[in-house]
Amino acid sequence: MNVISARSPFEIIINESGQTGSKVELFIWNKGTTEPTIPTYIMSENIASVTQTETNYNISPYVLEYINHIVPVNNSVPVVEDNSNWCFVRVKRYKNVSGTFTLLNNVLYVGVNAYTSVIQNLNFDISNGEAYALLGNSNIKIQYYQFIPYYNFLCDRQTSSSFYAAYYDKSNTLLFTSNFLGTGSSEIFNYKIPLAITNSVKCVIGNSVEGTLYEIQTEKLDECKYTPVVVSYVNKLGGWQRLTFFKAQINSIAIKGSEYNLMQPNITYDYRLGQKRSFNLNGKQTIKLNTGWVYENYNELIQELMLSQRVLVDAIPAIVKTQSLTYKTDLKDKNINFEMDFEYSNNLLNDIV
Protein backbone atom coordinates (compact mmCIF):
# COMPACT_ATOMS: atom_id res chain seq x y z
CA MET A 1 0.00 0.00 0.00
CA ASN A 2 1.34 3.44 -1.00
CA VAL A 3 0.03 6.37 1.06
CA ILE A 4 0.24 10.05 0.05
CA SER A 5 0.28 12.70 2.81
CA ALA A 6 -1.49 15.32 0.75
CA ARG A 7 -0.92 18.38 2.98
CA SER A 8 2.78 18.17 2.14
CA PRO A 9 4.18 18.23 -1.43
CA PHE A 10 4.25 14.78 -3.03
CA GLU A 11 6.63 14.84 -5.99
CA ILE A 12 6.35 12.60 -9.03
CA ILE A 13 9.85 12.64 -10.53
CA ILE A 14 10.67 11.58 -14.09
CA ASN A 15 14.28 11.56 -15.29
CA GLU A 16 14.82 8.98 -18.02
CA SER A 17 17.70 8.64 -20.44
CA GLY A 18 17.04 10.46 -23.71
CA GLN A 19 13.81 12.13 -22.64
CA THR A 20 12.91 15.53 -24.05
CA GLY A 21 9.97 15.88 -21.67
CA SER A 22 7.48 13.89 -19.63
CA LYS A 23 3.82 13.51 -18.77
CA VAL A 24 1.81 12.46 -15.71
CA GLU A 25 -1.80 11.28 -15.79
CA LEU A 26 -3.78 11.35 -12.53
CA PHE A 27 -6.92 9.30 -11.95
CA ILE A 28 -8.53 10.33 -8.62
CA TRP A 29 -11.72 8.92 -7.08
CA ASN A 30 -13.34 8.03 -3.76
CA LYS A 31 -14.14 4.49 -2.68
CA GLY A 32 -17.70 3.62 -3.59
CA THR A 33 -17.42 5.37 -6.96
CA THR A 34 -16.05 4.04 -10.24
CA GLU A 35 -12.42 4.56 -11.15
CA PRO A 36 -12.23 7.14 -13.97
CA THR A 37 -11.47 5.81 -17.46
CA ILE A 38 -10.03 9.14 -18.58
CA PRO A 39 -7.46 11.11 -16.54
CA THR A 40 -8.75 13.52 -13.91
CA TYR A 41 -5.69 15.68 -14.54
CA ILE A 42 -2.90 15.62 -17.13
CA MET A 43 0.38 17.41 -16.53
CA SER A 44 3.31 17.65 -18.94
CA GLU A 45 6.66 19.39 -18.99
CA ASN A 46 9.69 19.71 -21.26
CA ILE A 47 13.22 19.32 -19.96
CA ALA A 48 15.07 22.52 -19.06
CA SER A 49 18.16 21.59 -21.10
CA VAL A 50 20.13 18.56 -22.27
CA THR A 51 22.03 18.66 -18.99
CA GLN A 52 18.96 19.29 -16.79
CA THR A 53 16.52 16.56 -17.74
CA GLU A 54 14.67 15.94 -14.48
CA THR A 55 10.98 16.89 -14.43
CA ASN A 56 8.91 17.18 -11.22
CA TYR A 57 5.18 17.24 -10.53
CA ASN A 58 3.61 18.04 -7.14
CA ILE A 59 0.28 16.19 -7.12
CA SER A 60 -0.80 16.92 -3.52
CA PRO A 61 -3.13 19.89 -4.29
CA TYR A 62 -5.11 17.74 -6.72
CA VAL A 63 -5.44 14.92 -4.18
CA LEU A 64 -6.76 17.26 -1.47
CA GLU A 65 -9.68 18.24 -3.70
CA TYR A 66 -11.11 14.74 -3.18
CA ILE A 67 -10.76 14.63 0.62
CA ASN A 68 -13.42 16.19 2.83
CA HIS A 69 -13.68 15.57 6.57
CA ILE A 70 -17.05 16.59 8.02
CA VAL A 71 -17.65 15.06 11.45
CA PRO A 72 -16.55 11.86 13.23
CA VAL A 73 -19.32 9.37 14.04
CA ASN A 74 -18.81 6.80 16.81
CA ASN A 75 -19.42 3.06 16.59
CA SER A 76 -19.08 0.37 19.24
CA VAL A 77 -17.25 -2.00 16.86
CA PRO A 78 -14.89 -1.41 13.91
CA VAL A 79 -16.78 -0.15 10.84
CA VAL A 80 -15.81 1.45 7.55
CA GLU A 81 -15.11 5.19 7.68
CA ASP A 82 -16.89 7.71 5.46
CA ASN A 83 -15.35 7.44 2.00
CA SER A 84 -15.01 11.23 1.67
CA ASN A 85 -12.25 11.15 4.33
CA TRP A 86 -9.72 9.65 1.89
CA CYS A 87 -9.32 8.81 -1.78
CA PHE A 88 -7.58 6.66 -4.38
CA VAL A 89 -4.98 8.10 -6.76
CA ARG A 90 -3.66 6.24 -9.78
CA VAL A 91 -0.51 7.77 -11.26
CA LYS A 92 0.70 6.96 -14.77
CA ARG A 93 4.20 8.24 -15.60
CA TYR A 94 5.32 8.77 -19.21
CA LYS A 95 8.57 9.84 -20.78
CA ASN A 96 8.48 11.96 -23.90
CA VAL A 97 11.10 11.50 -26.61
CA SER A 98 10.55 14.08 -29.33
CA GLY A 99 6.74 13.77 -29.13
CA THR A 100 6.53 10.01 -28.55
CA PHE A 101 5.19 9.12 -25.08
CA THR A 102 6.12 5.82 -23.44
CA LEU A 103 4.38 4.54 -20.30
CA LEU A 104 6.95 3.99 -17.52
CA ASN A 105 4.73 2.68 -14.73
CA ASN A 106 1.21 2.65 -13.30
CA VAL A 107 0.99 2.97 -9.48
CA LEU A 108 -2.05 3.05 -7.20
CA TYR A 109 -1.84 5.32 -4.14
CA VAL A 110 -4.10 6.12 -1.18
CA GLY A 111 -4.50 9.84 -0.43
CA VAL A 112 -5.08 11.13 3.12
CA ASN A 113 -5.20 14.62 4.64
CA ALA A 114 -1.84 14.18 6.40
CA TYR A 115 1.46 16.05 6.46
CA THR A 116 5.13 15.35 7.09
CA SER A 117 7.73 17.54 8.81
CA VAL A 118 10.61 19.33 7.09
CA ILE A 119 13.23 17.24 8.89
CA GLN A 120 11.69 14.09 7.41
CA ASN A 121 12.75 15.36 3.97
CA LEU A 122 10.73 14.16 0.95
CA ASN A 123 7.15 13.06 1.49
CA PHE A 124 7.29 9.40 2.45
CA ASP A 125 4.85 6.48 2.62
CA ILE A 126 3.46 6.45 6.19
CA SER A 127 2.51 2.78 5.80
CA ASN A 128 6.24 1.93 5.46
CA GLY A 129 5.38 -0.48 2.67
CA GLU A 130 3.04 -2.53 4.87
CA ALA A 131 -0.54 -3.53 4.03
CA TYR A 132 -1.84 -1.34 6.87
CA ALA A 133 -1.34 2.04 8.57
CA LEU A 134 -2.76 3.38 11.83
CA LEU A 135 -3.68 7.05 11.44
CA GLY A 136 -2.93 7.89 15.05
CA ASN A 137 -0.13 7.72 17.62
CA SER A 138 -0.23 4.38 19.43
CA ASN A 139 2.38 5.53 21.98
CA ILE A 140 0.09 8.04 23.73
CA LYS A 141 -2.39 6.98 26.42
CA ILE A 142 -5.74 8.52 25.47
CA GLN A 143 -7.94 9.97 28.22
CA TYR A 144 -11.68 10.21 27.65
CA TYR A 145 -14.95 10.78 29.52
CA GLN A 146 -18.10 9.42 27.85
CA PHE A 147 -17.46 9.68 24.13
CA ILE A 148 -15.07 6.86 23.25
CA PRO A 149 -12.43 8.04 20.74
CA TYR A 150 -11.44 6.05 17.68
CA TYR A 151 -8.47 5.86 15.33
CA ASN A 152 -8.65 5.43 11.58
CA PHE A 153 -6.93 2.33 10.25
CA LEU A 154 -6.01 1.87 6.58
CA CYS A 155 -5.74 -1.79 5.59
CA ASP A 156 -5.41 -3.81 2.41
CA ARG A 157 -7.29 -7.09 2.54
CA GLN A 158 -4.90 -10.03 2.26
CA THR A 159 -5.41 -13.62 1.16
CA SER A 160 -3.49 -15.01 4.14
CA SER A 161 -4.50 -12.88 7.14
CA SER A 162 -7.51 -11.22 8.74
CA PHE A 163 -7.62 -8.18 11.06
CA TYR A 164 -9.01 -7.81 14.57
CA ALA A 165 -9.32 -5.39 17.51
CA ALA A 166 -8.98 -6.86 21.00
CA TYR A 167 -9.77 -5.12 24.31
CA TYR A 168 -8.20 -5.84 27.73
CA ASP A 169 -8.93 -4.78 31.32
CA LYS A 170 -6.50 -3.66 34.07
CA SER A 171 -5.52 -7.25 34.85
CA ASN A 172 -4.69 -7.80 31.15
CA THR A 173 -7.66 -10.13 30.78
CA LEU A 174 -9.16 -10.26 27.29
CA LEU A 175 -12.66 -8.78 27.37
CA PHE A 176 -13.73 -8.81 23.75
CA THR A 177 -12.37 -9.38 20.25
CA SER A 178 -13.90 -7.88 17.12
CA ASN A 179 -12.84 -9.29 13.73
CA PHE A 180 -13.35 -6.63 11.08
CA LEU A 181 -11.65 -7.66 7.84
CA GLY A 182 -11.43 -11.26 6.68
CA THR A 183 -9.29 -12.77 3.97
CA GLY A 184 -10.09 -12.36 0.28
CA SER A 185 -9.01 -10.57 -2.85
CA SER A 186 -6.95 -7.42 -2.38
CA GLU A 187 -9.05 -4.36 -1.58
CA ILE A 188 -8.19 -1.28 0.50
CA PHE A 189 -10.44 -0.06 3.31
CA ASN A 190 -10.40 2.74 5.88
CA TYR A 191 -11.81 1.48 9.17
CA LYS A 192 -12.54 3.40 12.35
CA ILE A 193 -11.43 1.41 15.38
CA PRO A 194 -12.99 2.26 18.78
CA LEU A 195 -10.18 2.52 21.30
CA ALA A 196 -12.17 1.23 24.28
CA ILE A 197 -15.18 -0.73 25.48
CA THR A 198 -16.67 -0.94 28.99
CA ASN A 199 -13.92 -1.52 31.59
CA SER A 200 -11.13 -1.79 29.01
CA VAL A 201 -7.78 -0.01 29.36
CA LYS A 202 -6.01 -1.31 26.26
CA CYS A 203 -6.88 -1.81 22.60
CA VAL A 204 -4.76 -4.15 20.48
CA ILE A 205 -5.01 -4.04 16.68
CA GLY A 206 -3.53 -7.01 14.90
CA ASN A 207 -3.86 -9.63 12.19
CA SER A 208 -4.01 -13.41 12.25
CA VAL A 209 -0.48 -13.88 10.82
CA GLU A 210 1.66 -11.19 12.50
CA GLY A 211 -0.30 -10.88 15.74
CA THR A 212 -0.13 -7.49 17.48
CA LEU A 213 0.45 -4.54 15.16
CA TYR A 214 -0.48 -1.65 17.48
CA GLU A 215 -1.27 -1.34 21.17
CA ILE A 216 -3.12 1.75 22.46
CA GLN A 217 -3.56 2.48 26.17
CA THR A 218 -6.74 4.27 27.27
CA GLU A 219 -7.98 5.80 30.51
CA LYS A 220 -11.59 6.69 31.34
CA LEU A 221 -11.86 9.62 33.76
CA ASP A 222 -14.83 10.81 35.80
CA GLU A 223 -15.57 14.51 36.10
CA CYS A 224 -18.16 15.53 38.67
CA LYS A 225 -17.68 19.31 38.74
CA TYR A 226 -17.36 20.51 35.15
CA THR A 227 -18.95 19.53 31.86
CA PRO A 228 -16.21 17.99 29.67
CA VAL A 229 -15.93 19.22 26.08
CA VAL A 230 -14.81 16.97 23.22
CA VAL A 231 -12.60 18.56 20.58
CA SER A 232 -12.29 16.54 17.35
CA TYR A 233 -9.71 17.31 14.70
CA VAL A 234 -7.82 15.77 11.78
CA ASN A 235 -4.39 14.84 13.06
CA LYS A 236 -0.93 14.76 11.46
CA LEU A 237 -1.56 11.33 9.90
CA GLY A 238 -4.88 12.32 8.30
CA GLY A 239 -7.22 10.54 10.72
CA TRP A 240 -9.76 11.77 13.25
CA GLN A 241 -8.41 12.47 16.75
CA ARG A 242 -10.45 13.33 19.84
CA LEU A 243 -9.28 15.23 22.90
CA THR A 244 -11.44 15.70 25.97
CA PHE A 245 -11.06 19.02 27.81
CA PHE A 246 -12.19 18.11 31.31
CA LYS A 247 -11.99 21.30 33.35
CA ALA A 248 -13.47 24.80 33.41
CA GLN A 249 -14.71 26.45 30.23
CA ILE A 250 -15.34 30.14 29.59
CA ASN A 251 -17.80 31.19 26.87
CA SER A 252 -17.96 34.70 25.45
CA ILE A 253 -19.25 36.57 22.40
CA ALA A 254 -17.98 39.56 20.44
CA ILE A 255 -20.36 41.73 18.40
CA LYS A 256 -19.39 43.86 15.40
CA GLY A 257 -21.40 46.25 13.26
CA SER A 258 -21.42 49.67 11.61
CA GLU A 259 -22.86 52.74 13.33
CA TYR A 260 -24.52 55.52 11.30
CA ASN A 261 -26.21 58.84 12.05
CA LEU A 262 -29.89 58.99 11.05
CA MET A 263 -31.58 61.82 9.17
CA GLN A 264 -34.89 62.77 10.79
CA PRO A 265 -37.94 62.71 8.48
CA ASN A 266 -38.84 66.34 9.25
CA ILE A 267 -38.08 69.18 11.61
CA THR A 268 -40.78 68.04 14.02
CA TYR A 269 -38.90 64.83 14.74
CA ASP A 270 -39.76 62.10 17.21
CA TYR A 271 -36.84 61.81 19.66
CA ARG A 272 -37.68 58.15 20.18
CA LEU A 273 -36.29 57.38 16.73
CA GLY A 274 -32.80 58.20 17.99
CA GLN A 275 -29.95 59.88 16.17
CA LYS A 276 -27.83 56.76 15.59
CA ARG A 277 -28.44 53.17 14.55
CA SER A 278 -26.27 50.06 14.12
CA PHE A 279 -26.33 48.17 10.84
CA ASN A 280 -24.87 44.84 9.67
CA LEU A 281 -24.63 43.51 13.21
CA ASN A 282 -23.23 40.04 13.74
CA GLY A 283 -21.19 38.23 16.30
CA LYS A 284 -18.70 35.46 17.02
CA GLN A 285 -18.67 33.08 19.96
CA THR A 286 -15.42 31.99 21.58
CA ILE A 287 -14.68 29.37 24.19
CA LYS A 288 -11.66 28.85 26.44
CA LEU A 289 -11.03 25.22 27.44
CA ASN A 290 -8.73 23.43 29.88
CA THR A 291 -7.54 19.85 29.47
CA GLY A 292 -7.08 19.08 33.14
CA TRP A 293 -4.04 17.00 34.14
CA VAL A 294 -2.58 15.14 31.15
CA TYR A 295 0.57 13.23 30.21
CA GLU A 296 3.75 14.85 28.90
CA ASN A 297 3.34 13.42 25.40
CA TYR A 298 0.09 15.38 25.03
CA ASN A 299 2.43 18.14 23.78
CA GLU A 300 2.34 16.32 20.46
CA LEU A 301 -1.47 16.10 20.37
CA ILE A 302 -1.87 19.81 21.18
CA GLN A 303 0.62 20.72 18.43
CA GLU A 304 -1.32 18.63 15.90
CA LEU A 305 -4.57 20.28 17.05
CA MET A 306 -3.10 23.75 16.48
CA LEU A 307 -1.93 22.75 12.99
CA SER A 308 -5.16 21.04 11.99
CA GLN A 309 -7.34 22.54 9.25
CA ARG A 310 -10.48 20.77 10.50
CA VAL A 311 -11.53 21.27 14.13
CA LEU A 312 -14.85 20.72 15.88
CA VAL A 313 -15.80 21.64 19.44
CA ASP A 314 -18.60 19.33 20.57
CA ALA A 315 -19.31 18.67 16.86
CA ILE A 316 -19.50 22.42 16.04
CA PRO A 317 -16.88 23.70 13.54
CA ALA A 318 -14.30 25.96 15.14
CA ILE A 319 -10.97 27.68 14.62
CA VAL A 320 -8.06 27.40 17.05
CA LYS A 321 -7.22 30.93 18.22
CA THR A 322 -4.28 29.93 20.43
CA GLN A 323 -1.22 30.74 18.34
CA SER A 324 1.64 29.54 20.54
CA LEU A 325 2.51 26.48 22.61
CA THR A 326 5.05 26.13 25.40
CA TYR A 327 6.11 22.50 25.67
CA LYS A 328 5.68 21.16 29.17
CA THR A 329 7.59 18.40 30.96
CA ASP A 330 6.97 16.28 34.03
CA LEU A 331 10.38 17.27 35.40
CA LYS A 332 9.80 21.02 35.25
CA ASP A 333 6.04 21.47 35.37
CA LYS A 334 5.09 18.50 37.60
CA ASN A 335 1.36 18.59 36.81
CA ILE A 336 0.71 19.32 33.12
CA ASN A 337 -2.39 20.93 31.69
CA PHE A 338 -3.15 22.99 28.58
CA GLU A 339 -5.51 25.94 28.16
CA MET A 340 -6.69 26.77 24.65
CA ASP A 341 -8.94 29.32 22.95
CA PHE A 342 -11.35 28.47 20.13
CA GLU A 343 -13.68 30.54 17.99
CA TYR A 344 -16.75 28.93 16.47
CA SER A 345 -16.52 29.35 12.71
CA ASN A 346 -20.22 30.15 12.23
CA ASN A 347 -21.61 33.62 12.91
CA LEU A 348 -24.23 34.00 15.65
CA LEU A 349 -26.68 35.47 13.13
CA ASN A 350 -27.32 33.36 10.04
CA ASP A 351 -26.16 35.47 7.10
CA ILE A 352 -25.33 32.63 4.69
CA VAL A 353 -26.52 33.48 1.17
N, C-alpha and C positions, 0 to 999 in steps of 0.2 A: 504494500500500500504506500502510495506517494502522497504526502500531505503538504499543501501550500498554505503558509501563514500570510494571508492576503493583506494585512495591514502594513506589512513590510514589503519592499520591492522583491519580486521573484523574477530573476533574470533567465530568459531563454537565450543561450549563447550558441551561435553557429559560426564555426571557423574551419572550413574544409579546404583542402588543397585544391587550388585552381578556381575557386569560386569568384564570381564577379559581383555576387549579391546573395540574398537569401530571402526566404519567406516563412512565415509562421501562420498556421491556421488554427483558430481556437473554436472549439465546440463546447458550449457551456449550457448546463441544464440542471434542474433540481430533480431529486429522486421522486418518482411518482409521475414524471412526465417523460416523453419520448426523447431519446437522444437526437439532436438535430442531424439532418442529412446534408445540410449545407453549412459552411462555417458561420459561426456567430460573429466572428471578427477575423479579418485578414490583414496582416501587417507584412510589409516588405521593405527592404533596405539594400542599397548598393554599398559596396566596400568603399572605404575612404581613399585608399590607394593600393598599389600592388604590394606595398610593405605593411599596410594596416588593413588586414582582411577580416578581422573579427567584427561580427554584427551582434547587437544585443537588443533584446525586447523585454521590457518590464510588463508582465501580464496581470499584476495584482489589481490595478484599478478596475479592470474588466471583470475579474472574479468577484470583487466586492459588490458589483451591481446585482448579483444573484443571491446575496446573503442578506437576510432580514430577520433580526431577532425582535420579537414582540414582547412576550411575557412567558416566564417559566410556569409550567403546570405540573403539580405534584402527582405522583402515582405511588402506590404501596409496593409494587413489584416493578422490575425492569420492563420498560416499554419503549417503543420507537419514538424518537424525538421528532418534532415538527420539521418537515423537509425544507422549510424556508431558512432554517438555521445553518445550512451548509449546502454545498453544491458539488457537482462533478465537472471536471475540466479535462477535455481531451486535447492534447497538443500534438500537431503534426508539424515537423520541421523539414524544410526543403532547402537545398542549396541551388543557387542559380549560376549556371555557366553560360554566359552570353545569351540569355533568354530561354535556356532550357532548364526546367525545374526538375530536380530529382528528390524523391521522398527519402529522408534519412532515417526517421523513426516515428513511431506513433505511440504516445504514452498517455495513460489515464491517470489523472490526479484527483484528489479530494481537496476542495477549497473550504477553509474555515476562517472566521474573523479573528485571527490570531496575529501576534507580532513577535519578532525576535529582537534582541538587544544588539547594539553596535559592536560590542566586544565579541559577539558570537559570529561576526563576519557575515558571509553570504547567507541568505535565507536557506535554512536546512529543513530536512524532513523530520518533523517532530515525532513520527512513528519509529524513527531509527531503523527503517526497513522491515519492521515487524508487521504482522497482520492485524495489529490493534494499536490504539493510542488512547490513554486516559486524558481527557481535557480538564485536568485539575491537578493540584499538588497533593500527592498521597502522603507527604511527609509532615503535613500540618494537621494537628488534632482540631476537628471542627466542633465548635460549641453551637448549640441551638436550643430553642425553647419549645415551641409547639410545631412549627412548620419544619418538617424534616427536609434538609437540603439534599440535592442530588448532584452527581457529576455526569457529564456527557462522556460517552465511551464509543469511539469509532472502532468498528471491527469488521473484518472480512471473513465471511463464512468459509470454513475449511472442510475438506472431505474427511479429515482424520481427527478433528477435535471439536468439542462443543464448549460454550461459555456458561459461566454460572456466577452468582453473587451469593456469598455465604455470610451469615451474621452470628456473632458470638457475644456472650455476656461477660461479666467481670471475671468469672472463674474460667474463662476461655472454653466454655461449653457451647457447642454448636446449637443454635436456636432454630435456624431455618435456612434452607438453601433454595434459591430460585434459579432454575435453568432457563436461559433466555435466548440462546441461539444454537440450534442443533447443527449437525453436519449436513452437507449438501454441496451443490454447485456454488462456485465462488460468487459472492454478492456482498457489497459493502452496505453496512447499516450504521446509523448513529442512534445509540440507545441512551436513555437516561436511567442511571442507576441510583436508587435511593440509598443513602449512606447509613441508614439506621432503621430498625424496627423496634417494637416495644422491648425495653430492657437490654437492648444491645449496646455494646461499646466499641465494636469493631466490625468493619465490613471488608470482606476479602473478595476480590474479583480475580477469577482464574479461568483456566480451560482444562479439559479432561486429559490433555497430554502433558503440558508444562506445569500444571498445578497453579500455585499462587503467582499472580502477575502483579497485583497491587494490594496493599493493605492500608486502610484508612481508619484512624482512630476517631471516635466521636464522643461527645460529652453532652448529655442533656442537663440543662440548668433550670432551676425554679426561680421565679422572680415574683415576689409577693407585693412589692411596693410600687413598681413602675410598670407601665405597659410596654413590653418589648416591641421594637420596630424591625422589620425584616427588610434589608436592602439587597436587592438582586442586581447583578451586573454581569457583563460578558468579560471573562478574565483574559489573561495573557495568552492562553492556549485556545481561545475561541469557544469556550463552553460557558454555560451558566454557572455562576457562583453566588452563594447566599451567605450574607453576614447578618447576625442578629445583634442589634444595639440594645443592650439590656437596661441601661440606666436612664437618667432624667432626659427628657426632651423639652425643647423650647420652641414654640411655634410663633411666628410673627408674620405680618403682612406689610407691604410697602405700596402706596398708591401714587400714581403719576397721572397728570393731566395738564391741560392748558387753560390758563385763566384769562378771560377777556372782559373789558368794560362793555356795558350794555348802553345802547342809545334808547332813551325813553320815548314812548310813542308820541307824546305831546308835552306841552309845558305844564299842564296840570297832571303831573305824573302821580302814580301810586307808589309810595315809598316801599311797599311790600314786594315790589318786583326786584328791588335791589339794584345796585350799580355794577356788580360783577357776577360772573357765572363761570363755572368750570365746564370744559368740554373735553371729549375724548378721554374720559376717566377709565382707568383700568388698574389692575394691581397684580402683584406677585406674592406668593406665599413662600416663606422659607422655614426651615426646620433645622435645629441644632440637635445632634444626637451624640450619645456617649456609649462606647462599647461595654463598659464595665471592665473587670479584670480579665485580661487575655494573655496568651502566651507570646513569647518574644518573636516567634516567626510570623506573627500576625502583621509585622512590618511589611512583609511581602504582599499580603492580601490587601492591606490599605493602599499600598503603592499601585497595585493593579486596579483597585477601585478608582483611584484618582485619574488613572490613564484610560479608563474605559469610556467608550463612546455611547454605551447603552446602559443606563442606570434607572432602576425603579425603586421607589421608597413605598413599601406596602402596596406594590403593584401599580403605583402612580409614577409616570415618567418624571425624572428629575435630572438636575445638573449639579455636579459636585462644585461647590463654591470655594472649598478649602484648596488653596493653591500651593501649600508647602507642607512638608512632613519631616519631623525630627525623629530619626530612628531611635528606638528605645531598647534598652537591654536590661536583663534581670540583674546584672551586677551593679549597674549605676542607678536604675530607676526603681528597683525592688518590685513594686506592684505596677503593672503596665496597663494603661488604658488609653484610648484614642477618642478625641472629640472632633466631630466633623460637621460642616455646614452644607446644607443642600437647598436648592431652589427648585420648586416644582416647575416643570417646563410649560405648563398650561397657564394662561391668564385666568384670573378670578372671574372675569366677565367674558362670556363666550363671544368672541369677535371673529371667529373663523368664517371666511367667505369662500 
